[in-house]
Amino acid sequence: MTPLGGAVALTLAAVGSALAQSPAPAEIARRPELSRRIDSLYAPYTRPGTVGGVVVVIHRGEVIHLKGYGAAQREFGVPWTPDTRYRLASITKSLVATAVLRLEDQGKLRLTDPIKAHLPDFPDVGAPVTIDHLLTMSSGLWQDESLLALAGLRGSLTVDEMFQLTARQRALNFPPGSSMAYTDANYRILARLIAAVTGQPFALAMQGLVFQPLGMAATLADPSLHHFYPNQAPTYLGGPDDAPALVNVPFHTSGDGSVITTMRDFIQWLLVLRRDHDRPGSLFERMTRSFSLGDGRAAAYRRGIAVFLHRGLIGWAHGGFTGTHYVFYPELDLMIANFTNQLGGLAPIPVDAAVTDLFLASQGYPSGDVSQALAKVEPATGPVPAAEARLLSGVFVEPRSGYVLAADPPAGEDNQPFVRYDFLGTEVRVAKAADGRFMTPALHRGARLTITLAPCGGCPEPDLDVRQAGWPAARRFHRVVPGRAAPASTKEYLGVYHLVALDAYYTVVADRGGLVLRIGAGVQGSQVIPLTRLGPDLFRGQSADGGQFDLYALGTVSVKFVRGRSGRVAGIRFSVDRVRDLDLVKVR
């Protein structure tokens, strides 16, 4: 029996007993100088009616700072405290991983089990997907949230309806275990698995597996962001001086983001994560246990937790889009967590980094890197010289798939240490490796890209050879010059296309001086995608930006028109972010 199932169970009983015997302090400041510095960090957010947050610092298992700042509910000035409830969003995944490992301890599942052994309705996707593939985001499943926009859906979908979208997938983005892409569908399915294995609804199963044993009495799981509980703070959009606007999510959550808790409750889970962290079989060791992707490098995302790098320190962390984040630095035995509820004001990851720096300064660490352990998880890299950054800039396309790499040109000779690509739907930094190649860090939405400048015969500037985990070999991306196609040359693309996988209809029309792809009715801005020509039958699209956290805005899309044996346009191969290679058939 591992510590999670045996020794930790005894520890949890002791924790629960201690909680019952000791009063809960409103705030803790056991290192006065550190607390004063943290107070100064939060000072701008303590004005009346200003939304703030709550932060905890744990060193060597002792809570040395715990305090709320500003208003948790700005309209009525309700203050943040350690007992304010808040939705964790994606930090829920860490607690779900804890529950799955607990079930493994009880002998009710193995991480190597195929999902279909527990969920017979899991789709046939051409390769066996295991529980561990879901935990580690290495399953190759589509990002189900993107499917809402792709299917032209509007309204609030239930968890079961979200699964029905996932169930339509027949081909994976990549072979299971070969690559990594952060997709919430993985943990929504884990919630279904927990329910199936325990014979209880997911929310009730989480109470028995995690919340009750840890004494997290104020913690619960609720799928709807429209439900609020006593002493729960809402999540606001906009800056501190904007009129209040609440976040609205058009689907229900489960294993991906449904947990509501307090910082005081969350501390109990942090302490269990820390306990015996340096011993084999501990919760921490099992969650962070290394495994290699298809390119041989260790994955950055493990089991509900990911590598977090700061000033040379290796931390383990997770965050949530509602403004939550935690990080554990084993080398310092330091844990920091904060909840903030002003999206557009305080940002949780920079807050944790700033509090880390305040702690290091209070301990007398030098201002530079404090650890030499960085090379264990990231290869040695440095800035990209300005001349090479210019060569990496531009628009590149891989003709077979239609995938696009696009980077803005360098801003100047002296201040351009990297370029940014929109590949896989996210901006990523590119650095130069010691062997002369260029690479990104391990991506949040996908595995690392390794890039080599490739001579192009007769071309003034090079193409790119790009390698990603999950690809058996490097792919050649050719430099292209985006432009508008003449109306006469685009007439054959016009028409109606059927996306069979989602049973949705798309239309390509001539509009706005060029080609436009419309999803479904094509009424809302995010359903209208103007296309820019990159080459023969290859286009890049950009959906309208509907504002912060517009979950219907797809961002950059790759569109490749496919021709039949007759040479006529017969369909479209469509890719966006973490939903790749969708096939549309031209119907008229």
C-alpha positions in Angstrom: 0.0 0.0 0.0 1.4 3.4 -1.0 1.5 6.4 1.4 -1.6 7.8 -0.4 -3.6 4.7 0.6 -2.0 3.9 4.0 0.3 6.3 5.8 -1.4 9.3 4.2 -4.8 8.1 5.4 -3.5 8.1 9.0 -2.0 11.6 8.4 -5.3 12.8 7.1 -7.1 11.6 10.2 -4.5 13.4 12.3 -5.0 16.6 10.2 -8.7 16.4 10.7 -8.3 16.0 14.4 -6.0 19.0 14.7 -8.4 21.1 12.7 -11.2 20.2 15.1 -9.1 21.2 18.1 -7.5 24.4 17.0 -9.3 27.6 16.0 -8.8 28.9 12.5 -6.8 32.2 12.5 -8.1 34.9 10.2 -4.6 35.5 9.0 -1.1 34.2 9.7 2.1 36.2 9.6 4.9 34.1 11.2 7.6 36.0 9.2 6.7 39.6 9.8 9.2 41.0 7.3 8.0 38.7 4.5 4.4 39.5 5.3 5.1 43.2 5.1 6.6 42.7 1.7 3.6 40.7 0.5 1.3 43.3 1.9 3.1 45.9 -0.2 2.7 43.7 -3.3 -1.1 43.7 -2.7 -1.4 47.3 -1.6 -2.9 48.6 -4.8 -5.7 46.0 -4.4 -6.8 46.9 -0.9 -8.7 50.1 -1.8 -12.4 49.9 -1.0 -14.3 48.0 -3.7 -11.1 46.8 -5.4 -11.0 43.1 -6.2 -8.0 41.3 -4.8 -7.3 37.7 -3.6 -5.9 35.4 -1.0 -2.3 34.1 -0.8 -0.6 31.4 1.3 3.1 30.7 1.8 4.1 27.3 3.3 7.8 26.6 4.2 8.9 23.2 5.4 5.3 22.3 6.1 4.6 25.4 8.2 2.1 28.0 7.0 4.1 31.2 7.4 1.8 33.6 5.6 -1.9 33.4 5.0 -4.0 36.5 4.2 -6.8 37.9 2.1 -6.6 41.2 0.3 -9.2 43.5 -1.3 -12.8 42.6 -2.0 -14.0 39.1 -2.9 -17.4 40.7 -3.9 -16.8 44.2 -5.1 -20.3 45.5 -5.3 -20.8 45.2 -1.6 -17.2 45.3 -0.4 -17.1 41.7 1.0 -13.5 41.1 1.9 -11.3 38.2 0.8 -10.4 35.8 3.6 -8.9 32.3 3.9 -12.4 31.0 4.2 -13.8 32.6 1.1 -15.0 29.9 -1.3 -13.7 30.1 -4.9 -13.9 28.0 -8.0 -10.5 26.4 -8.7 -11.1 25.8 -12.4 -8.3 23.7 -13.9 -6.6 23.1 -10.5 -9.5 20.6 -10.2 -7.3 18.4 -12.3 -4.7 18.0 -9.5 -7.4 16.8 -7.2 -8.9 14.5 -9.8 -5.4 12.9 -10.3 -5.3 12.4 -6.5 -8.7 10.6 -6.6 -7.5 8.3 -9.5 -4.4 7.4 -7.6 -6.5 6.7 -4.5 -8.6 4.3 -6.6 -5.4 2.6 -7.8 -4.4 2.1 -4.1 -7.7 0.5 -3.5 -7.2 -1.9 -6.4 -10.1 -0.7 -8.4 -8.1 0.3 -11.4 -4.6 0.4 -12.9 -3.2 3.3 -14.8 -2.4 1.0 -17.7 -6.1 0.0 -18.1 -7.7 0.9 -21.4 -10.4 3.5 -20.9 -12.9 1.2 -22.7 -12.4 -1.5 -19.9 -14.3 0.9 -17.6 -16.2 3.1 -20.1 -17.6 0.9 -22.9 -19.1 4.0 -24.6 -15.6 5.5 -25.1 -15.2 6.0 -28.8 -13.1 3.7 -31.1 -10.3 6.0 -32.0 -8.0 3.6 -33.8 -5.6 3.0 -30.9 -6.0 2.0 -27.2 -6.1 5.0 -24.9 -5.3 4.3 -21.2 -6.1 6.0 -17.9 -2.5 7.3 -17.8 -2.8 8.8 -21.2 -5.7 10.9 -19.9 -3.9 11.9 -16.7 -0.8 13.0 -18.7 -2.7 14.8 -21.5 -1.0 12.4 -24.0 -4.2 10.7 -25.3 -4.4 12.6 -28.6 -8.1 13.5 -28.0 -9.6 16.7 -29.4 -10.1 19.8 -27.3 -13.8 19.4 -26.7 -14.3 23.1 -26.0 -13.2 24.0 -29.5 -15.8 21.6 -30.8 -18.6 23.9 -29.7 -17.5 26.6 -32.1 -16.6 24.1 -34.9 -20.1 22.6 -34.6 -21.8 26.0 -34.6 -23.3 25.3 -31.2 -24.6 28.0 -28.8 -26.1 27.7 -25.4 -25.0 25.8 -22.2 -24.0 22.2 -22.8 -24.2 19.6 -20.1 -21.3 17.3 -19.2 -23.0 14.4 -21.0 -23.5 16.6 -24.1 -19.8 17.6 -24.1 -19.0 13.9 -24.0 -21.2 13.3 -27.0 -19.0 15.7 -28.9 -15.9 13.8 -27.9 -17.5 10.5 -28.8 -17.6 11.5 -32.4 -13.8 11.4 -32.7 -12.5 8.5 -34.8 -8.9 9.5 -35.4 -6.5 10.9 -32.7 -4.3 14.0 -33.1 -1.3 11.8 -32.5 -0.6 8.2 -31.3 -1.3 7.9 -27.6 1.8 8.6 -25.4 3.8 10.1 -28.3 3.0 13.7 -27.7 1.2 16.0 -25.3 -1.6 18.5 -25.8 -3.5 20.1 -22.9 -7.1 19.2 -23.5 -9.9 19.4 -21.0 -11.7 16.4 -22.5 -9.1 14.2 -20.9 -10.2 15.1 -17.4 -13.9 15.3 -18.2 -13.6 11.6 -19.2 -11.6 10.9 -16.0 -14.6 12.2 -14.1 -16.9 9.7 -15.9 -14.4 7.0 -15.1 -14.4 7.8 -11.4 -18.2 7.7 -11.4 -18.2 4.3 -13.2 -15.5 2.8 -10.9 -17.1 4.0 -7.6 -20.7 3.6 -8.7 -21.4 7.2 -7.4 -21.9 10.5 -9.1 -18.5 12.3 -9.7 -19.2 15.0 -7.1 -20.1 12.5 -4.4 -17.1 10.2 -5.2 -14.7 13.2 -4.8 -16.1 13.8 -1.3 -15.3 10.2 -0.3 -12.0 9.9 -2.1 -10.4 13.4 -1.4 -12.4 16.1 0.4 -13.7 14.2 3.5 -10.4 12.4 4.2 -8.5 15.7 4.1 -11.0 17.5 6.3 -12.0 19.9 3.4 -15.4 20.6 4.8 -16.2 23.6 2.7 -15.1 22.0 -0.6 -17.5 20.6 -3.2 -17.7 19.9 -7.0 -20.4 21.6 -9.0 -20.6 21.5 -12.8 -22.3 24.9 -13.4 -20.5 28.2 -13.1 -23.9 29.8 -12.6 -24.3 28.1 -9.2 -23.1 30.0 -6.2 -22.7 28.9 -2.6 -22.5 30.7 0.7 -19.4 32.8 1.0 -18.4 32.2 -2.6 -16.6 34.9 -4.6 -17.5 35.5 -8.3 -15.0 35.9 -11.1 -14.9 39.3 -12.8 -13.6 40.4 -16.2 -11.8 43.6 -16.9 -9.5 45.9 -15.1 -9.9 47.2 -11.5 -11.7 50.4 -12.6 -14.0 48.8 -15.1 -17.7 48.1 -14.5 -18.2 44.6 -13.0 -18.6 41.9 -15.6 -18.9 38.3 -14.6 -17.3 35.4 -16.4 -19.7 33.2 -18.4 -18.8 29.7 -19.6 -21.2 28.1 -22.0 -20.7 24.5 -20.8 -20.7 22.5 -17.7 -17.5 21.3 -16.1 -16.5 18.1 -14.1 -13.0 16.7 -13.8 -11.6 19.6 -15.7 -12.8 22.5 -13.4 -15.7 21.9 -11.1 -14.2 22.1 -7.6 -15.1 25.0 -5.4 -13.0 25.4 -2.2 -11.4 27.8 0.3 -7.7 28.5 0.7 -7.9 27.1 4.2 -9.3 23.8 2.7 -6.8 23.8 -0.2 -3.9 24.1 2.2 -4.8 20.6 3.5 -4.3 19.1 0.0 -1.1 21.1 -0.4 0.3 19.6 2.8 -0.6 16.1 1.7 1.1 16.7 -1.7 4.2 17.8 0.2 4.3 15.0 2.7 7.1 12.4 2.0 7.5 14.1 -1.3 11.1 12.8 -1.6 10.1 9.2 -1.1 9.1 6.7 -3.8 5.4 6.0 -3.8 4.4 9.3 -2.2 1.5 11.3 -3.8 4.0 13.8 -5.1 6.3 11.2 -6.6 3.5 9.4 -8.4 2.0 12.7 -9.8 5.4 13.9 -11.0 6.9 10.6 -12.1 8.7 11.2 -15.4 7.8 9.6 -18.8 9.2 10.3 -22.3 7.3 11.4 -25.3 8.0 10.4 -28.9 11.1 12.6 -29.2 12.7 11.1 -26.1 12.3 14.1 -24.0 10.5 14.1 -20.6 7.0 15.4 -20.7 6.4 18.7 -19.0 2.9 17.8 -17.9 2.6 14.7 -15.7 -0.5 13.6 -13.7 -2.5 16.6 -12.9 0.6 18.7 -12.4 3.2 20.4 -14.6 6.8 21.7 -14.5 7.1 25.3 -13.5 10.4 27.1 -14.0 11.4 30.3 -12.2 14.8 31.8 -11.9 16.4 28.4 -12.3 14.2 26.7 -9.8 12.1 23.7 -10.8 8.6 23.9 -9.4 5.5 21.8 -9.8 2.3 23.7 -10.4 -1.1 24.1 -11.9 -3.4 27.0 -12.5 -7.0 27.7 -13.4 -8.5 30.3 -15.8 -10.6 31.8 -12.9 -7.4 33.2 -11.5 -5.9 30.4 -9.4 -2.4 29.0 -9.2 -0.1 27.0 -6.9 3.5 26.0 -7.1 5.7 23.6 -5.0 9.5 24.0 -5.1 10.9 20.8 -3.6 14.4 22.1 -3.6 13.4 24.9 -1.1 10.5 22.9 0.4 8.4 26.0 -0.4 4.7 26.1 -1.5 2.9 29.2 -2.7 -0.8 29.5 -3.8 -3.0 32.4 -4.6 -6.6 32.9 -5.7 -7.5 36.1 -7.6 -10.9 36.9 -9.1 -10.2 39.9 -11.3 -9.3 38.6 -14.8 -7.5 41.6 -16.3 -6.2 42.8 -12.9 -4.1 40.5 -10.8 -2.6 37.6 -12.7 -2.0 34.5 -10.5 1.2 33.1 -12.1 3.1 36.4 -11.9 1.8 36.8 -8.3 3.3 33.5 -7.3 6.5 34.3 -9.1 6.6 37.7 -7.3 5.9 36.1 -3.9 8.6 33.5 -4.6 11.1 36.4 -5.2 10.0 38.1 -1.9 10.6 34.8 -0.1 14.0 34.4 -1.7 15.0 37.9 -0.8 13.9 37.4 2.8 16.1 34.3 3.0 19.1 36.2 1.6 19.3 34.4 -1.8 21.2 36.3 -4.6 19.3 38.1 -7.2 20.3 35.7 -10.0 19.3 32.1 -10.5 19.2 30.2 -7.2 19.5 26.7 -8.6 21.6 24.7 -11.1 18.9 22.1 -11.6 17.3 23.8 -14.6 19.2 21.7 -17.2 17.5 18.6 -15.8 14.2 19.5 -17.5 15.2 22.1 -20.1 18.2 22.0 -22.6 20.6 24.8 -22.4 19.4 27.6 -24.7 20.1 31.3 -25.2 18.7 34.3 -27.1 18.2 34.3 -30.8 20.5 36.7 -32.5 18.6 39.4 -34.4 19.8 38.3 -37.8 18.6 34.7 -37.2 15.4 35.9 -35.7 14.6 37.7 -39.0 15.1 34.4 -40.8 12.8 32.6 -38.4 10.1 35.3 -39.0 7.4 35.2 -41.6 4.7 32.7 -42.6 5.5 29.1 -43.3 3.2 26.2 -44.4 3.6 22.5 -44.5 1.8 21.6 -47.8 0.7 18.0 -47.0 -1.2 19.0 -43.8 -1.8 22.7 -44.4 -0.3 23.4 -40.9 0.9 27.0 -40.6 3.8 28.6 -38.6 3.7 32.3 -38.5 6.0 34.7 -36.6 6.0 38.5 -36.4 9.3 40.1 -37.6 11.8 41.2 -35.0 11.1 44.5 -33.4 14.8 45.7 -33.4 18.4 44.7 -33.4 18.9 44.8 -29.7 15.6 43.9 -28.1 14.5 40.8 -30.0 15.6 37.7 -27.9 12.9 35.5 -29.5 10.1 35.3 -32.0 6.6 34.2 -31.5 4.7 31.5 -33.5 0.9 30.9 -33.5 1.3 27.2 -34.3 -1.0 25.1 -32.2 -3.0 28.1 -31.2 -0.6 29.6 -28.7 2.3 32.0 -28.7 5.6 30.3 -27.9 9.1 31.6 -27.3 11.9 30.3 -29.5 15.4 30.1 -28.2 18.7 29.0 -29.7 20.2 25.7 -28.5 23.8 24.9 -28.1 23.8 22.7 -31.3 22.6 25.6 -33.4 19.0 24.5 -33.7 16.1 26.5 -32.4 13.5 25.2 -30.0 10.5 26.2 -27.9 10.1 25.3 -24.3 7.6 22.4 -23.7 4.3 23.9 -24.7 1.2 24.2 -22.6 -0.9 23.0 -25.5 1.6 20.7 -27.2 5.1 19.3 -27.1 8.3 21.1 -27.8 9.1 22.3 -31.4 12.6 21.9 -32.6 13.4 24.1 -35.7 16.3 24.0 -38.1 16.9 26.6 -40.9 16.7 24.6 -44.2 18.3 25.9 -47.4 15.9 26.5 -50.2 17.4 26.2 -53.6 17.2 29.4 -55.4 15.3 31.2 -52.5 16.8 34.2 -50.8 15.7 33.1 -47.4 15.5 29.6 -45.9 12.6 27.3 -45.2 12.2 25.5 -41.8 12.5 21.9 -40.8 10.2 21.4 -37.8 10.2 18.4 -35.5 7.5 17.8 -32.8 7.0 14.8 -30.5 4.5 12.6 -32.1 5.8 13.2 -35.6 8.0 10.3 -36.9 10.3 12.7 -38.7 10.8 16.4 -39.3 8.5 18.2 -41.6 9.5 20.9 -44.2 7.6 24.2 -43.8 8.0 26.4 -46.8 8.1 30.1 -46.6 5.1 31.8 -48.3 3.9 35.3 -49.0 0.3 35.7 -47.8 -2.0 37.5 -50.2 -5.5 37.8 -51.6 -6.5 35.5 -54.5 -8.1 36.9 -57.6 -11.9 36.3 -57.6 -11.6 34.3 -60.8 -9.2 31.8 -59.3 -11.2 31.3 -56.1 -14.6 30.6 -57.8 -14.1 26.8 -57.6 -13.7 27.0 -53.8 -17.2 28.5 -53.3 -19.9 26.2 -52.0 -21.3 24.3 -49.0 -19.2 21.7 -47.1 -20.3 19.1 -44.6 -18.2 18.4 -41.5 -19.3 14.8 -41.1 -17.7 14.3 -37.6 -19.8 17.0 -36.1 -22.7 17.0 -38.5 -22.2 20.7 -39.2 -22.3 22.7 -42.4 -19.7 25.3 -43.6 -20.0 27.7 -46.4 -17.2 29.3 -48.5 -18.4 32.6 -50.0 -16.9 35.6 -51.7 -17.1 38.5 -49.3 -15.0 41.4 -47.9 -12.8 41.4 -51.1 -11.8 37.8 -50.7 -12.8 34.3 -49.5 -14.7 33.9 -46.2 -15.4 30.6 -44.4 -18.7 30.6 -42.5 -19.5 28.1 -39.8 -23.2 27.2 -39.5 -25.4 30.2 -39.8 -22.3 32.5 -39.9 -24.1 35.2 -38.0 -21.8 35.9 -35.1 -18.3 37.2 -35.6 -16.5 34.1 -34.4 -18.4 32.1 -37.0 -17.0 34.2 -39.9 -13.4 33.4 -40.9 -11.7 35.5 -43.6 -9.2 33.5 -45.5 -5.7 34.6 -46.6 -4.1 32.7 -49.5 -0.7 31.0 -48.7 -0.3 28.9 -51.8 -2.2 26.5 -54.2 -5.3 25.3 -52.3 -3.8 26.5 -49.0 -5.2 29.3 -46.8 -4.9 30.7 -43.3 -7.9 31.9 -41.5 -8.5 34.2 -38.5 -11.8 34.1 -36.6 -13.1 37.3 -35.1 -11.8 38.2 -31.7 -14.9 38.4 -29.5 -13.0 39.7 -26.5 -11.3 38.2 -23.4 -12.2 34.6 -22.8 -14.5 34.3 -25.8 -14.6 30.6 -26.0 -16.2 30.6 -29.5 -13.3 32.5 -31.1 -11.1 29.8 -32.8 -8.1 32.0 -33.5 -5.8 30.9 -36.4 -7.1 28.1 -38.5 -5.4 26.1 -41.4 -7.6 25.4 -44.4 -6.4 23.1 -47.2 -8.8 22.5 -50.1 -8.7 18.9 -51.2 -9.2 17.7 -54.8 -10.7 14.5 -56.1 -9.5 12.3 -58.9 -11.1 14.6 -61.4 -9.0 17.5 -60.2 -12.0 19.4 -58.9 -12.3 20.7 -55.3 -14.0 17.9 -53.3 -13.5 19.0 -49.7 -11.5 20.7 -47.0 -8.9 19.6 -44.5 -9.3 21.9 -41.5 -7.1 22.2 -38.4 -7.2 24.5 -35.4 -5.3 24.5 -32.2 -5.9 21.0 -30.6 -8.4 19.8 -33.1 -6.5 18.7 -36.2 -7.2 17.2 -39.6 -11.0 17.6 -39.7 -12.4 16.5 -43.1 -15.2 18.4 -44.8 -17.0 17.1 -47.9 -18.2 19.5 -50.5 -21.9 18.9 -51.0 -22.7 21.7 -53.6 
